[in-house]
């Protein structure tokens, strides 16, 4: 609705624009109006004010009266129904041969009276916590870890691969294969990885899912003793630990992965050791501009990518007609974000 003052001001602006040579439709469009609205406003018989502002609106004949609204509130506040939602109150009244109003009307009246609150002794539904975001600006800042099954010699028997990955470089910094899934194995792997990566005097975040071995009390004690900040995925959310899950997929889809499983624990460990050597030192990772995780972990990726960029620039200078635009992006990947915040999401704690 537009006030009379705003309407007159809009008419003056449109008239000024038309005197300057503007056409009617574009001038109206700039003010969010249509040419038809302008024509209606400028008719001689047009009212001076917006009639919707002063028009009387009849109350619908089917609307609740003030007495009926009070009856709805009285029923909801009755001790017998005070702990029940309208979805329980209305059927119960119907069983007693009483009809006051529909369920939606109960909700509407309660909302208008400021009484639409959680009813009952149970806790009110809570808004789920936003996922925690961690940012790695270099190696040895944020580690991700998880456990996956490796098929054994017979159906239903598995070996368990414990694996820790550096978020920044994607390098596998720690791994072990065991016959059982135990928190003791997880604690031992954390300690060995921390020592091998020289993280004794550095702040470190370790992110994992909600598996019982990763959240066990013994693991929590180990993390506190080592000064490592634990981080966990949200319950029943499969993609909060996506980097490790992607690594497991790479592991199980390489051509050398045994389709029929591993004959024993020793063979499983030997195969994983070979895979980790290949992955860290030979596999050019698509997420880090196709350098190997070891090269990025050691800080060599900037030099490698600079050489690639220089090569591409030289080749484009030799044959410019073969290039439709810029050369391939060989700029180094900067900081890596674990579960980055979306624009529609409230800020969460960052590391």
N, C-alpha and C positions, 0 to 999 in steps of 0.2 A: 504494500500500500504506500502511496506517495502523498505527502502532505501538500496542501495548497501552495505553500511557499516554495517547495522543491519543484512543483509542477511549473510555476511561473518562471523560476530560474532556468529550468530546462528549455522552456519555450524561447526564452531570451537567447540562450546559447545557440539553439538551432537557427533562430532567425539571423543571428550574427554570422553564423557559418554560411548560410545561404547567400547573404549579402556579399560574402567574400568569394563566392563562386562554387561552394560545395553543393552537391546534390542532396536531396532530402533523405533518401534511404541511408547513405553512408553517415550523414550527420546524426541521424537518429540511432544508428547502430553503435556509434561511439559512446552514447549515453545509455546503452542497454535497452533502447526502445525500438519499436517498429514504426514504420511510416503510417500504418493504420492507426496506431495510438495517437500519433501527432495530429492526424486529421480529425480524430474524434475529439481531441482536446480543443481544437481550434474552431469547431462548429459553433454557430451562434447559439444554438439551443443546448450546448453542452453545459452541465452544471459546473459551478465554480469550484466545488470541492469533490473529493472522492466519496461517493455515496456509501461505500462499504464501511467507512469509519463511523458513520452515524446511523446506519441502518439497524433496525431492530430485528433480532433473531428470535423467532418463536422457540420456546422450549418443546422438544419432541414429546408427543403425547405418551410415548412409552417409557420416558425417563423416570427414574426413581424419584419419589417425593422425598422431602426432607425427613419425614417420619420413617420411611423405608430405609434410608441411608443410616439413620440412627440405629435401626433394628439390626442392620448388617454389622455395625461396629459393636453393638451390645452382644451379639452372638459370638463374635470373634474374641471378645474380652471376657466372656463367661468362663469361669474356672474349668468347666467341662471341655471347652474347646480351645482354651488359651494356648495349649501346646501343639495344636494341630494346624496344618495348612488348609487353605480352602479346598484343596483336592480331597481332603478327608472329611472336612466339615459338611460340605454339600451332600455327599452320599449318605452320611450319617443322619442328617436332617431328613432326607428323603425316606430313609427306613423308618423314621418316626412319624412319617406322614406330614412333614412340614417342608414348605418351599418358601425360601426368602428371596433368593436371587441366584443367578447362574454363578458358576465358578469364576468366570472372567470378570463378572461384575463385582464379586467379592474382592478380587485382586485390585480392580480399579478403584474401589472405594477405600480400601486399605492404603493404597498408594497416595490418594488424595488427602487422606487424614494423617499421613506420615507414620503409618503403622505397618508398612510392608517390610517387616524384619524377619530374620531367621527365627523360627519357632521350634521349641523343643530343646532338649538338653544336649543334643549332639552339637559338635562344633560347626559353625557356619562354613560353607564352602570357601576355600581360600584361592586367591589368584596364584597360579603356579609361578614359582620363582623363575626369573629370566636366566637363561643359560649363562655360565661364566665364560668370559672371553679372556684368552691369554695371547700375548704377542711375543714372538721371538724375534729379536733383532740381530741375533748371532747364534752360533752354536753353543751348546751346553747351558741353555737357559730354560727351555721347556722340553721335557721328554714325554712321549706318549707310550703306553704299554698295554698289552692285552695277552690273552691266552687263546690259542686255537687248537683244534683237534687235528691230528694226523692219523690216517687210517692204519690200523695194525694188520697182522697177518690173517686174522679171521674177522668175519662180520661182527660188529658190536664191540670190538676191542680197539682202543685208541691210545696213541701217545699224545703228550701235551707239549706244545711249543710255547714257551714263555719268551716274549720278545719285547724289547725296549727300543724305540726309535727317537732320534733327535728331530724335533719338529722343524727346525730351521733348515737343516741340510738333508733331511730324509734318510740319514745314515742309520743303519742298524748298529746300535752301540752296545747292545747286550742281548744274549739269547741263551736258552737252555732247553733241552728236551728231556722230559721225565715220563715215567709210567703212570704217575698219579698227579692229581691236581691238588696241591697242598700250599698253604700259606707260607710254610717254612721255605719252600723252594723260591717263592716270590721274594721273600725277605732277603735270602742269600743272593739272588740275582741283583737286587737293588744295590746292595753293598758292593758287590764286585764291579758293577757298572760305574758306580760313583768313583771308585778308586781308579779304574782303568781310564776314565774320561777326565780325571784330575778336577773333580768338582767339589773337593773337600772344603774349600774356602769360598765357594761361589753360591749365591742363592739359586735354587733350582725348584721348578714346578714339575710334578709328575702327574700326568692326566691319564685316567683309565675309566673303564666302564664300572657298572655296579656288581660285577661278579663277586661271589663270596671270597675267593682267594685274594682278590685285590682290595677288599674292604675289611679283611680279618683284623682282629685286635692285634695280633702279633705284627702284622704289616704296619698298622698305625703306630705302634710303639717304635718300630724301626725307622719310620719316616720322621717321627718327632725327634728321635735320638740323633738322626743325621742332619736335621735342620732342613728337610725337604718339605715343600708345601704340597699337600695332596689336593687333587682336583678330580671330580667325578662327573660322568655324564648324567643327564636327567633320567629318571626311571622310565623305562619302556620307550626310549628314544634311540633309534639305531644309528643315527648319523652324527652323534656328538663326538665320536672318536673315529672320524672318517679317514684320517691319514693312515692309521694302523690297519683299518679294515681294507683300504686300498692296497696296502702292502701285502696283506694276506692273500688278496685276490691275485696279485702278481706272482706270489709264491706258488699258488696252487694251479696256475694256468701256464707255467713255463713248460716247454716240451719235455723236459727231463723229469717232470713230476710223475712218480709211480702210480699208475692208474689202479693197480691191484693192492696198493698199500705197501707198508714196510715190513720186512720179514722179522726184524727184531729192533730193539732200541739202539743198538750200535749202528746199524745201517741208517736209521732215521737221523741220528746225530751226524753221521758222515754226510748225508745228503744235505741237511740244513747248513752245515759248515760250508759246503761247496756253493750252495745257493747264496749265502750271505757274502762270500768272497766275490761272486759274480755281481751281485746286486750293488755292493758298495763300490767296487773298483772298475766295473765294466759297463754296467747298465746306465745308459744316459736317460735320466729321469725327465719326463715331459713337464713336470711341475716346476722344475728349476732350470728351464731353458736348455734342456738336453745336455747337461753336464752330469758327471757321476756324483753320487752323494759324498764320496770321499773327497773329491775335488772341491765341492762347496764347503764341506766340513773344514778343510784346510785353508780356505780362503783363496783358492786358485781360480775360482769361476770368473772373477772380474777380468783377469788376464786372458783367459781362454775366449770369453765372449768378445772382448775387445779385438782379438785377432780375427774372429769370425766376421765381425762387423767391418773391419778394414778390408778383408777379402771380398766381401759382398760389394762394398763401395767401389773397389778397384774394378771388379767385373762389370758393374753398372756403368762406370766411366768408359770401359772398352766398348760396350754394346748398349748404349742408352735406349735404343729402340726395343730391346727385349724386356725392359722394365716399365710397367704401367704406373708405378708410383714409388713409394719409399721401399728401401730394402727390408728384408725380414728383421723383425724386432729381436735384437741380440742384447738388449739392455739387461743387466743382472736383476734377478728378483730381489726385492728389498725385504722388508719385514714380513713374517708369516703370521697370520692370525688364526687361532684355533676358535672355531665357532664365532665368526665376526658378527657384530651387531647389524641388524637390519634397520632401515630408516624408520619403520613403524614399531620398533622395539625400544623399550626403555633401556637406558644405559645400565650395564652390569659391571661388576668388579673386574678390573683388569690387572694383569701381572706385568 
